[in-house]
Amino acid sequence: MKTILIIEDNPKHLRLAATLLGKSGYAVLEATDAEAGLPLARLRIPDLILMDLQLPGMDGLKATGRLKEDPATRGIPVIAVTSYMPEHPQTEILAVGCAAVIAKPYHYKEFLDIIGALLARRDAGNQPGEST
């Protein structure tokens, strides 16, 4: 069973994502800010991380940068999750190491398709930005 870490401060968005993923057969880990999510990622090494960009304290872009700097977590694909696309252009999001971007509100089929495709690419050894 694949494990996905959700780092999201909005309780409704966190619950929706966790429910969609759980019903799709994924194990789910949850953190409500980067300060809790980064050590959890290092400890549990999930198969994928959903990273909200608008987090209290450390934002999602900085948190992703820290994940990508750490040899223990750099290979974990990160999907940026945001409802503020103009504030963070996709080029900026991908430049810090995110493998994809999902816009809120979630469209469940697209949400699950992106996650499934990214996990399949990782399993096939084609994760963009993964170092060996």
CYANA upper distance limits for C-alpha pairs under 8 A (distance plus 0.5 A):
  1 MET  CA     25 GLY  CA      7.60
  1 MET  CA     26 TYR  CA      6.58
  1 MET  CA     27 ALA  CA      7.10
  2 LYS  CA     25 GLY  CA      8.45
  2 LYS  CA     26 TYR  CA      5.87
  2 LYS  CA     27 ALA  CA      6.61
  2 LYS  CA     46 PRO  CA      8.12
  2 LYS  CA     47 ASP  CA      6.49
  3 THR  CA     26 TYR  CA      6.25
  3 THR  CA     27 ALA  CA      5.05
  3 THR  CA     28 VAL  CA      6.20
  3 THR  CA     29 LEU  CA      7.74
  3 THR  CA     46 PRO  CA      5.59
  3 THR  CA     47 ASP  CA      5.82
  3 THR  CA     48 LEU  CA      7.35
  4 ILE  CA     26 TYR  CA      7.33
  4 ILE  CA     27 ALA  CA      6.77
  4 ILE  CA     28 VAL  CA      5.58
  4 ILE  CA     29 LEU  CA      6.64
  4 ILE  CA     46 PRO  CA      6.03
  4 ILE  CA     47 ASP  CA      6.36
  4 ILE  CA     48 LEU  CA      5.43
  4 ILE  CA     49 ILE  CA      6.10
  4 ILE  CA     50 LEU  CA      7.78
  5 LEU  CA     28 VAL  CA      6.38
  5 LEU  CA     29 LEU  CA      5.01
  5 LEU  CA     30 GLU  CA      6.23
  5 LEU  CA     31 ALA  CA      8.07
  5 LEU  CA     37 GLY  CA      8.37
  5 LEU  CA     41 ALA  CA      7.72
  5 LEU  CA     46 PRO  CA      6.63
  5 LEU  CA     48 LEU  CA      6.91
  5 LEU  CA     49 ILE  CA      5.21
  5 LEU  CA     50 LEU  CA      6.69
  6 ILE  CA     14 LEU  CA      7.58
  6 ILE  CA     17 ALA  CA      8.26
  6 ILE  CA     18 ALA  CA      8.05
  6 ILE  CA     28 VAL  CA      7.75
  6 ILE  CA     29 LEU  CA      6.65
  6 ILE  CA     30 GLU  CA      5.47
  6 ILE  CA     31 ALA  CA      6.76
  6 ILE  CA     49 ILE  CA      6.38
  6 ILE  CA     50 LEU  CA      5.27
  6 ILE  CA     51 MET  CA      6.83
  7 ILE  CA     14 LEU  CA      8.35
  7 ILE  CA     30 GLU  CA      6.59
  7 ILE  CA     31 ALA  CA      5.29
  7 ILE  CA     32 THR  CA      6.09
  7 ILE  CA     33 ASP  CA      6.54
  7 ILE  CA     34 ALA  CA      7.23
  7 ILE  CA     37 GLY  CA      6.47
  7 ILE  CA     49 ILE  CA      7.92
  7 ILE  CA     50 LEU  CA      6.60
  7 ILE  CA     51 MET  CA      5.57
  7 ILE  CA     52 ASP  CA      6.53
  8 GLU  CA     13 HIS  CA      7.67
  8 GLU  CA     14 LEU  CA      6.14
  8 GLU  CA     30 GLU  CA      8.23
  8 GLU  CA     31 ALA  CA      6.94
  8 GLU  CA     32 THR  CA      5.47
  8 GLU  CA     33 ASP  CA      6.89
  8 GLU  CA     50 LEU  CA      8.46
  8 GLU  CA     51 MET  CA      7.14
  8 GLU  CA     52 ASP  CA      5.71
  8 GLU  CA     55 LEU  CA      7.51
  9 ASP  CA     14 LEU  CA      7.64
  9 ASP  CA     31 ALA  CA      8.16
  9 ASP  CA     32 THR  CA      4.84
  9 ASP  CA     33 ASP  CA      6.44
  9 ASP  CA     52 ASP  CA      8.16
  9 ASP  CA     55 LEU  CA      6.61
  9 ASP  CA     56 PRO  CA      7.91
 10 ASN  CA     14 LEU  CA      6.55
 10 ASN  CA     32 THR  CA      8.08
 11 PRO  CA     15 ARG  CA      6.51
 12 LYS  CA     16 LEU  CA      6.61
 13 HIS  CA     17 ALA  CA      6.59
 14 LEU  CA     18 ALA  CA      6.53
 14 LEU  CA     30 GLU  CA      8.25
 15 ARG  CA     19 THR  CA      6.45
 16 LEU  CA     20 LEU  CA      6.66
 17 ALA  CA     21 LEU  CA      6.58
 18 ALA  CA     22 GLY  CA      6.35
 18 ALA  CA     28 VAL  CA      6.79
 19 THR  CA     23 LYS  CA      6.53
 20 LEU  CA     24 SER  CA      6.76
 20 LEU  CA    108 TYR  CA      7.80
 20 LEU  CA    112 LEU  CA      8.44
 21 LEU  CA     25 GLY  CA      7.01
 21 LEU  CA     26 TYR  CA      5.88
 21 LEU  CA     27 ALA  CA      7.98
 21 LEU  CA     28 VAL  CA      7.58
 21 LEU  CA    112 LEU  CA      8.14
 22 GLY  CA     26 TYR  CA      5.60
 22 GLY  CA     27 ALA  CA      6.68
 22 GLY  CA     28 VAL  CA      7.11
 30 GLU  CA     37 GLY  CA      8.05
 31 ALA  CA     36 ALA  CA      6.29
 31 ALA  CA     37 GLY  CA      5.56
 31 ALA  CA     40 LEU  CA      8.48
 32 THR  CA     36 ALA  CA      7.52
 32 THR  CA     37 GLY  CA      7.80
 33 ASP  CA     37 GLY  CA      6.57
 33 ASP  CA     55 LEU  CA      6.47
 33 ASP  CA     56 PRO  CA      6.89
 33 ASP  CA     57 GLY  CA      8.00
 33 ASP  CA     58 MET  CA      8.16
 34 ALA  CA     38 LEU  CA      6.21
 34 ALA  CA     55 LEU  CA      7.66
 34 ALA  CA     57 GLY  CA      8.09
 34 ALA  CA     58 MET  CA      6.51
 34 ALA  CA     59 ASP  CA      7.66
 34 ALA  CA     60 GLY  CA      7.56
 34 ALA  CA     63 ALA  CA      6.56
 35 GLU  CA     39 PRO  CA      7.81
 35 GLU  CA     57 GLY  CA      8.38
 35 GLU  CA     58 MET  CA      7.72
 36 ALA  CA     40 LEU  CA      6.94
 37 GLY  CA     41 ALA  CA      6.54
 38 LEU  CA     42 ARG  CA      6.85
 38 LEU  CA     63 ALA  CA      7.71
 38 LEU  CA     67 LEU  CA      7.58
 39 PRO  CA     43 LEU  CA      6.55
 40 LEU  CA     44 ARG  CA      6.40
 40 LEU  CA     45 ILE  CA      8.28
 41 ALA  CA     45 ILE  CA      5.62
 41 ALA  CA     46 PRO  CA      6.80
 41 ALA  CA     73 THR  CA      7.46
 42 ARG  CA     72 ALA  CA      6.86
 42 ARG  CA     73 THR  CA      6.55
 45 ILE  CA     72 ALA  CA      8.34
 45 ILE  CA     73 THR  CA      7.25
 45 ILE  CA     76 ILE  CA      7.91
 46 PRO  CA     76 ILE  CA      7.55
 47 ASP  CA     76 ILE  CA      6.63
 47 ASP  CA     77 PRO  CA      7.77
 47 ASP  CA    119 LEU  CA      7.91
 48 LEU  CA     76 ILE  CA      6.16
 48 LEU  CA     77 PRO  CA      5.61
 48 LEU  CA     78 VAL  CA      6.49
 48 LEU  CA     79 ILE  CA      8.19
 48 LEU  CA    119 LEU  CA      7.85
 49 ILE  CA     76 ILE  CA      7.59
 49 ILE  CA     77 PRO  CA      6.83
 49 ILE  CA     78 VAL  CA      5.23
 49 ILE  CA     79 ILE  CA      6.68
 50 LEU  CA     78 VAL  CA      6.44
 50 LEU  CA     79 ILE  CA      5.43
 50 LEU  CA     80 ALA  CA      6.60
 50 LEU  CA     81 VAL  CA      6.98
 51 MET  CA     60 GLY  CA      6.42
 51 MET  CA     64 THR  CA      8.19
 51 MET  CA     78 VAL  CA      7.10
 51 MET  CA     79 ILE  CA      6.48
 51 MET  CA     80 ALA  CA      5.41
 51 MET  CA     81 VAL  CA      6.13
 52 ASP  CA     60 GLY  CA      6.17
 52 ASP  CA     80 ALA  CA      6.44
 52 ASP  CA     81 VAL  CA      5.11
 52 ASP  CA     82 THR  CA      6.37
 53 LEU  CA     59 ASP  CA      6.18
 53 LEU  CA     60 GLY  CA      4.44
 53 LEU  CA     61 LEU  CA      6.59
 53 LEU  CA     80 ALA  CA      6.94
 53 LEU  CA     81 VAL  CA      6.69
 53 LEU  CA     82 THR  CA      6.27
 54 GLN  CA     59 ASP  CA      6.17
 54 GLN  CA     60 GLY  CA      6.80
 54 GLN  CA     82 THR  CA      7.65
 55 LEU  CA     59 ASP  CA      5.35
 55 LEU  CA     60 GLY  CA      6.73
 58 MET  CA     62 LYS  CA      6.93
 58 MET  CA     63 ALA  CA      6.98
 59 ASP  CA     63 ALA  CA      6.74
 60 GLY  CA     64 THR  CA      6.47
 60 GLY  CA     80 ALA  CA      8.10
 61 LEU  CA     65 GLY  CA      6.74
 61 LEU  CA     93 ILE  CA      7.38
 61 LEU  CA     96 VAL  CA      7.14
 62 LYS  CA     66 ARG  CA      6.83
 63 ALA  CA     67 LEU  CA      6.81
 64 THR  CA     68 LYS  CA      6.70
 64 THR  CA     78 VAL  CA      7.73
 64 THR  CA     96 VAL  CA      7.15
 64 THR  CA     97 GLY  CA      7.25
 64 THR  CA     98 CYS  CA      7.61
 65 GLY  CA     69 GLU  CA      6.73
 65 GLY  CA     96 VAL  CA      6.07
 65 GLY  CA     97 GLY  CA      7.31
 66 ARG  CA     70 ASP  CA      6.89
 67 LEU  CA     73 THR  CA      5.91
 67 LEU  CA     74 ARG  CA      6.03
 68 LYS  CA     73 THR  CA      6.94
 68 LYS  CA     74 ARG  CA      4.53
 68 LYS  CA     75 GLY  CA      7.91
 68 LYS  CA     96 VAL  CA      8.47
 68 LYS  CA     97 GLY  CA      7.14
 69 GLU  CA     73 THR  CA      8.42
 69 GLU  CA     74 ARG  CA      6.79
 70 ASP  CA     74 ARG  CA      6.15
 71 PRO  CA     75 GLY  CA      8.28
 74 ARG  CA    130 GLU  CA      7.33
 74 ARG  CA    131 SER  CA      8.04
 75 GLY  CA    127 GLN  CA      8.44
 75 GLY  CA    129 GLY  CA      8.11
 75 GLY  CA    130 GLU  CA      5.33
 75 GLY  CA    131 SER  CA      7.05
 76 ILE  CA    130 GLU  CA      8.30
 77 PRO  CA     98 CYS  CA      7.39
 77 PRO  CA     99 ALA  CA      6.53
 77 PRO  CA    118 LEU  CA      8.22
 77 PRO  CA    122 ARG  CA      8.38
 77 PRO  CA    127 GLN  CA      7.81
 78 VAL  CA     97 GLY  CA      7.88
 78 VAL  CA     98 CYS  CA      5.44
 78 VAL  CA     99 ALA  CA      6.24
 78 VAL  CA    100 ALA  CA      7.72
 79 ILE  CA     98 CYS  CA      6.07
 79 ILE  CA     99 ALA  CA      6.24
 79 ILE  CA    100 ALA  CA      5.40
 79 ILE  CA    101 VAL  CA      6.00
 79 ILE  CA    102 ILE  CA      7.43
 80 ALA  CA     93 ILE  CA      7.70
 80 ALA  CA     98 CYS  CA      6.69
 80 ALA  CA     99 ALA  CA      8.39
 80 ALA  CA    100 ALA  CA      6.79
 80 ALA  CA    101 VAL  CA      5.18
 80 ALA  CA    102 ILE  CA      6.68
 81 VAL  CA    101 VAL  CA      6.40
 81 VAL  CA    102 ILE  CA      5.42
 81 VAL  CA    103 ALA  CA      6.29
 81 VAL  CA    104 LYS  CA      7.33
 82 THR  CA    101 VAL  CA      8.14
 82 THR  CA    102 ILE  CA      7.12
 82 THR  CA    103 ALA  CA      5.65
 82 THR  CA    104 LYS  CA      6.18
 83 SER  CA    103 ALA  CA      5.92
 83 SER  CA    104 LYS  CA      5.15
 83 SER  CA    105 PRO  CA      7.41
 84 TYR  CA     88 HIS  CA      7.36
 85 MET  CA     89 PRO  CA      6.54
 85 MET  CA     90 GLN  CA      7.88
 85 MET  CA    103 ALA  CA      7.94
 88 HIS  CA     92 GLU  CA      6.85
 88 HIS  CA     93 ILE  CA      7.06
 89 PRO  CA     93 ILE  CA      6.96
 90 GLN  CA     94 LEU  CA      6.60
 90 GLN  CA    101 VAL  CA      7.81
 91 THR  CA     95 ALA  CA      6.48
 92 GLU  CA     96 VAL  CA      7.21
 93 ILE  CA     97 GLY  CA      7.66
 93 ILE  CA     98 CYS  CA      6.56
 93 ILE  CA    101 VAL  CA      8.19
 94 LEU  CA     98 CYS  CA      5.30
 94 LEU  CA     99 ALA  CA      6.83
 94 LEU  CA    100 ALA  CA      7.51
 97 GLY  CA    129 GLY  CA      7.45
 99 ALA  CA    118 LEU  CA      8.40
 99 ALA  CA    128 PRO  CA      7.19
100 ALA  CA    114 ILE  CA      8.42
102 ILE  CA    106 TYR  CA      8.10
102 ILE  CA    111 PHE  CA      7.37
106 TYR  CA    110 GLU  CA      8.35
106 TYR  CA    111 PHE  CA      6.81
107 HIS  CA    111 PHE  CA      6.39
108 TYR  CA    112 LEU  CA      6.58
109 LYS  CA    113 ASP  CA      6.47
110 GLU  CA    114 ILE  CA      6.56
111 PHE  CA    115 ILE  CA      6.93
112 LEU  CA    116 GLY  CA      6.46
113 ASP  CA    117 ALA  CA      6.50
114 ILE  CA    118 LEU  CA      6.61
115 ILE  CA    119 LEU  CA      6.67
116 GLY  CA    120 ALA  CA      6.59
117 ALA  CA    121 ARG  CA      6.67
118 LEU  CA    122 ARG  CA      6.69
118 LEU  CA    127 GLN  CA      8.15
119 LEU  CA    123 ASP  CA      6.61
120 ALA  CA    124 ALA  CA      6.67
121 ARG  CA    125 GLY  CA      6.82
121 ARG  CA    126 ASN  CA      5.70
121 ARG  CA    127 GLN  CA      6.33
122 ARG  CA    126 ASN  CA      6.02
122 ARG  CA    127 GLN  CA      5.17
